[in-house]
Amino acid sequence: MTLHLLSASIDVDWSALGKAGYVSAIAGLLVLALAGLGVVSSLKAQDGKSQSGGASAVGAYGVVTIACIVALFAIAAYGIYLLTQ
């Protein structure tokens, strides 16, 4: 009795697979950059508060931090949306 597991022909769309690969890599780098920017701006806002920095600079860093968090949640929600389609 011989078992042939690879006897079926599998057709791979290499173009679509390559596209999915580079889009995933770009999205991953975007998420990494946004998270890094959010952490840096949060730390700068805390430094500004402790060093009696200008209120406008602290507020601007806070806005950048919140914008990064919102963007990360939006990217995650879009990824979940794409997975369910």
C-alpha positions as CSV (number, residue, x, y, z in Angstrom):
1,M,0.0,0.0,0.0
2,T,1.6,3.3,-1.1
3,L,0.4,6.6,0.1
4,H,0.9,9.5,-2.2
5,L,0.4,12.8,-0.4
6,L,1.9,15.0,-3.0
7,S,0.1,13.5,-6.0
8,A,-2.4,16.3,-6.2
9,S,-1.4,19.3,-8.3
10,I,-1.3,22.6,-6.4
11,D,-1.4,25.8,-8.4
12,V,0.2,28.7,-6.5
13,D,-0.5,32.3,-7.7
14,W,3.0,33.6,-7.0
15,S,2.1,37.1,-8.0
16,A,-0.7,37.4,-5.4
17,L,1.5,35.7,-2.8
18,G,4.4,38.2,-3.5
19,K,1.9,41.1,-3.3
20,A,0.6,39.8,0.1
21,G,4.1,39.5,1.4
22,Y,5.3,43.0,0.6
23,V,2.1,44.6,1.7
24,S,2.4,42.8,5.0
25,A,6.0,43.9,5.4
26,I,5.0,47.5,4.7
27,A,2.1,47.3,7.1
28,G,4.3,45.8,9.8
29,L,6.9,48.6,9.4
30,L,4.2,51.2,9.6
31,V,2.8,49.7,12.8
32,L,6.3,49.6,14.2
33,A,7.0,53.2,13.3
34,L,3.7,54.5,14.7
35,A,4.2,52.6,18.0
36,G,7.7,54.0,18.2
37,L,6.5,57.5,17.5
38,G,3.8,57.2,20.1
39,V,6.2,56.0,22.8
40,V,8.8,58.7,22.0
41,S,6.1,61.5,22.1
42,S,4.7,60.1,25.3
43,L,8.1,60.2,26.9
44,K,8.8,63.7,25.7
45,A,5.5,64.9,27.1
46,Q,6.4,63.4,30.5
47,D,9.8,65.0,30.3
48,G,8.2,68.4,29.5
49,K,5.9,68.1,32.5
50,S,8.8,67.2,34.9
51,Q,11.1,70.0,33.6
52,S,8.4,72.7,33.6
53,G,8.4,72.8,29.8
54,G,6.0,74.8,27.8
55,A,2.4,73.8,28.0
56,S,2.0,73.9,24.3
57,A,4.9,71.5,23.7
58,V,3.5,69.1,26.2
59,G,0.0,69.4,24.7
60,A,1.4,68.8,21.2
61,Y,3.3,65.7,22.3
62,G,0.1,64.4,23.9
63,V,-1.9,65.0,20.7
64,V,0.8,63.0,18.7
65,T,0.6,60.2,21.3
66,I,-3.2,60.0,21.1
67,A,-3.1,60.2,17.2
68,C,-0.6,57.3,17.1
69,I,-2.8,55.2,19.4
70,V,-5.9,55.9,17.4
71,A,-4.0,55.1,14.2
72,L,-2.8,51.8,15.6
73,F,-6.3,50.8,16.7
74,A,-7.6,51.8,13.2
75,I,-5.0,49.6,11.5
76,A,-5.8,46.7,13.8
77,A,-9.6,47.1,13.1
78,Y,-8.9,47.3,9.4
79,G,-6.8,44.1,9.6
80,I,-9.6,42.3,11.4
81,Y,-12.1,43.6,8.8
82,L,-9.9,42.2,6.0
83,L,-9.6,38.8,7.7
84,T,-13.4,38.5,7.9
85,Q,-14.0,39.3,4.2
